[in-house]
């Protein structure tokens, strides 16, 4: 595939076309799927609400259902059609008894029509299909396969892409993460095709009026709150037709409000207090969670020499709007006179800054130094910070604290930039580069990232220890940093231990800082440093082999592990 990479780089091929050819089933495979017998063959009711749909578009919708390789389905259509569409639907009705249509004279709106179509459904699971879009021919097969593998699954969603208006071109695949509650609270990443167990719909209710445009978002939020098991299928099973649907300004205003109201209702139901604001893009949100307890934050900064870097870091912290914090500088064998004098100045000037001396070894050990410093921390919240960090926004601590105060969150990371205003850290992807690395590295600071991932709060598998907030109770629960990791992977190992205990890791782009990486311990450009890095990488891959093999749940197996840009894995 080396040649393919070169051709892709110079825009001579479409990498997604290559991906489709390589990974999607061929005709022989589709033929085998048709004769395959599952041990459990549930009936899937596909619900469609149509209105003023063009004949060719509706034909594509109907054909995408009738050509499914899995046969136990029901198509439920609610429509206020014209004569041409009535004739078309009656033709399909006469050919296939699995199709059910209800004709209506009036059109009260999308929510009402969807609920009317939903009443026709008598399947074990209900799927929803937009009137412009189509299913992959193997969509239901893959869904039923997932149900057989996960008998308690009651909410299922796959990956999707876009198709051109004429249906001939496929583009912009959305390879989604597994269930990510904080990403879902940022926007409806779950998307268009959802498959819901009928019993779950009986619990949460039908689509609600008053949430038009975002009625599906409201419905999804209510479903995931009650779902026993949420399954993501990392395969493109849904094709969303690209149509120019522009909302007028009045409709945009109420749509914005409907989306915010759906998310606000969700927060109330799950017992979270916060104010929802729009991010400037329709359907994208930031939640400003109410801080219930302004707990003391212990900021821990290891340091050796590097007075200028440390001073820049401290002065940026002192501009913070949050004031209940202490700074613990873990001094590590400094020999520079100006740095020692700066320590004296800080201790004389600020009663909330203390210098502790770690002299166990002259060899740098990030884990040992930070574990040692935690024993001096008087705060219930710990914030590990490199000395080569310069804070950008003064409310950074509040932006992190609003998440770490939640019982389900174990660690929070920030958006870090290189001095040239490119991304240094926006969350960690397990498996990237063979072990773990940062997503979107070197992207411009203002980039949206892959499906807005650089602009929204989300769950990730790990965050960098260069700026990491956690609870002291969680730190103690997982045993702190593993001191076998002296220079690398200590933070990733720490986060994975946190995840093992059932906590979420959150990345927020609303806490921002510059990271002058490698300034303190230098680059791994000597044989000794490279050997040490290799030793720790080997330890990490050995200890976390199971997670590396099962892939990062907040990434996607269809995306590359060779680059930082979320490009398609071909």
Rosetta blueprint (number, residue, H / E / L):
1 X L
2 X H
3 X H
4 X H
5 X H
6 X H
7 X H
8 X H
9 X H
10 X L
11 X L
12 X L
13 X L
14 X L
15 X H
16 X H
17 X H
18 X H
19 X H
20 X H
21 X H
22 X H
23 X H
24 X L
25 X L
26 X L
27 X H
28 X H
29 X H
30 X H
31 X H
32 X H
33 X H
34 X H
35 X H
36 X L
37 X L
38 X L
39 X L
40 X L
41 X L
42 X L
43 X L
44 X E
45 X E
46 X E
47 X E
48 X E
49 X E
50 X E
51 X L
52 X L
53 X L
54 X L
55 X H
56 X H
57 X H
58 X H
59 X H
60 X H
61 X H
62 X H
63 X H
64 X H
65 X H
66 X H
67 X L
68 X L
69 X L
70 X L
71 X L
72 X L
73 X E
74 X E
75 X E
76 X E
77 X E
78 X E
79 X E
80 X L
81 X L
82 X L
83 X H
84 X H
85 X H
86 X H
87 X H
88 X H
89 X H
90 X H
91 X H
92 X H
93 X H
94 X H
95 X H
96 X L
97 X L
98 X L
99 X E
100 X E
101 X E
102 X E
103 X E
104 X L
105 X L
106 X L
107 X L
108 X L
109 X L
110 X H
111 X H
112 X H
113 X H
114 X H
115 X H
116 X H
117 X H
118 X H
119 X H
120 X L
121 X L
122 X L
123 X L
124 X L
125 X E
126 X E
127 X E
128 X E
129 X L
130 X L
131 X L
132 X L
133 X L
134 X E
135 X E
136 X L
137 X L
138 X L
139 X H
140 X H
141 X H
142 X H
143 X H
144 X H
145 X H
146 X H
147 X H
148 X H
149 X H
150 X L
151 X L
152 X L
153 X L
154 X L
155 X E
156 X E
157 X E
158 X E
159 X E
160 X E
161 X E
162 X E
163 X E
164 X L
165 X L
166 X L
167 X L
168 X L
169 X L
170 X E
171 X E
172 X E
173 X E
174 X E
175 X L
176 X L
177 X L
178 X L
179 X L
180 X L
181 X H
182 X H
183 X H
184 X H
185 X L
186 X L
187 X L
188 X L
189 X L
190 X L
191 X L
192 X L
193 X L
194 X E
195 X E
196 X E
197 X E
198 X H
199 X H
200 X H
201 X H
202 X H
203 X H
204 X H
205 X L
206 X L
207 X L
208 X L
209 X L
210 X L
211 X L
212 X L
213 X L
214 X L
215 X H
216 X H
217 X H
218 X H
219 X H
220 X H
221 X H
222 X H
223 X H
224 X H
225 X H
226 X H
227 X L
228 X L
229 X L
230 X E
231 X E
232 X E
233 X E
234 X E
235 X E
236 X E
237 X E
238 X E
239 X E
240 X E
241 X E
242 X L
243 X L
244 X L
245 X L
246 X L
247 X L
248 X L
249 X H
250 X H
251 X H
252 X H
253 X H
254 X H
255 X H
256 X H
257 X H
258 X H
259 X H
260 X H
261 X H
262 X H
263 X H
264 X H
265 X H
266 X H
267 X H
268 X H
269 X H
270 X L
271 X L
272 X L
273 X L
274 X E
275 X E
276 X E
277 X E
278 X E
279 X L
280 X L
281 X L
282 X L
283 X L
284 X L
285 X E
286 X E
287 X E
288 X E
289 X E
290 X L
291 X L
292 X L
293 X L
294 X L
295 X L
296 X L
297 X E
298 X E
299 X E
300 X E
301 X E
302 X E
303 X E
304 X L
305 X L
306 X L
307 X H
308 X H
309 X H
310 X H
311 X H
312 X H
313 X H
314 X H
315 X H
316 X H
317 X H
318 X H
319 X L
320 X L
321 X L
322 X L
323 X L
324 X L
325 X E
326 X E
327 X E
328 X E
329 X E
330 X E
331 X E
332 X L
333 X L
334 X L
335 X L
336 X L
337 X H
338 X H
339 X H
340 X H
341 X H
342 X H
343 X H
344 X H
345 X H
346 X H
347 X H
348 X H
349 X H
350 X L
351 X L
352 X L
353 X E
354 X E
355 X E
356 X E
357 X E
358 X L
359 X L
360 X L
361 X L
362 X L
363 X L
364 X L
365 X L
366 X H
367 X H
368 X H
369 X H
370 X H
371 X H
372 X H
373 X H
374 X H
375 X L
376 X L
377 X L
378 X L
379 X L
380 X L
381 X E
382 X E
383 X E
384 X E
385 X E
386 X L
387 X L
388 X L
389 X E
390 X E
391 X E
392 X L
393 X L
394 X L
395 X L
396 X H
397 X H
398 X H
399 X H
400 X H
401 X H
402 X H
403 X H
404 X H
405 X L
406 X L
407 X L
408 X L
409 X E
410 X E
411 X E
412 X E
413 X E
414 X E
415 X E
416 X E
417 X E
418 X L
419 X L
420 X L
421 X L
422 X E
423 X E
424 X E
425 X E
426 X L
427 X L
428 X E
429 X E
430 X E
431 X L
432 X H
433 X H
434 X H
435 X L
436 X E
437 X E
438 X E
439 X L
440 X L
441 X L
442 X L
443 X L
444 X E
445 X L
446 X L
447 X L
448 X L
449 X L
450 X H
451 X H
452 X H
453 X L
454 X L
455 X L
456 X L
457 X L
458 X E
459 X E
460 X E
461 X L
462 X E
463 X L
464 X L
465 X L
466 X L
467 X E
468 X E
469 X E
470 X E
471 X E
472 X H
473 X H
474 X H
475 X H
476 X H
477 X H
478 X L
479 X L
480 X L
481 X L
482 X L
483 X L
484 X L
485 X L
486 X L
487 X L
488 X L
489 X L
490 X H
491 X H
492 X H
493 X H
494 X H
495 X H
496 X H
497 X H
498 X H
499 X H
500 X H
501 X L
502 X L
503 X L
504 X E
505 X E
506 X E
507 X E
508 X E
509 X E
510 X E
511 X E
512 X E
513 X E
514 X E
515 X E
516 X L
517 X L
518 X L
519 X L
520 X L
521 X L
522 X L
523 X L
524 X L
525 X L
526 X L
527 X H
528 X H
529 X H
530 X H
531 X H
532 X H
533 X H
534 X H
535 X H
536 X H
537 X H
538 X H
539 X H
540 X H
541 X H
542 X H
543 X H
544 X L
545 X H
546 X H
547 X H
548 X H
549 X H
550 X H
551 X L
552 X L
553 X L
554 X L
555 X L
556 X L
557 X L
558 X L
559 X E
560 X L
561 X L
562 X L
563 X L
564 X L
565 X L
566 X L
567 X L
568 X E
569 X L
570 X L
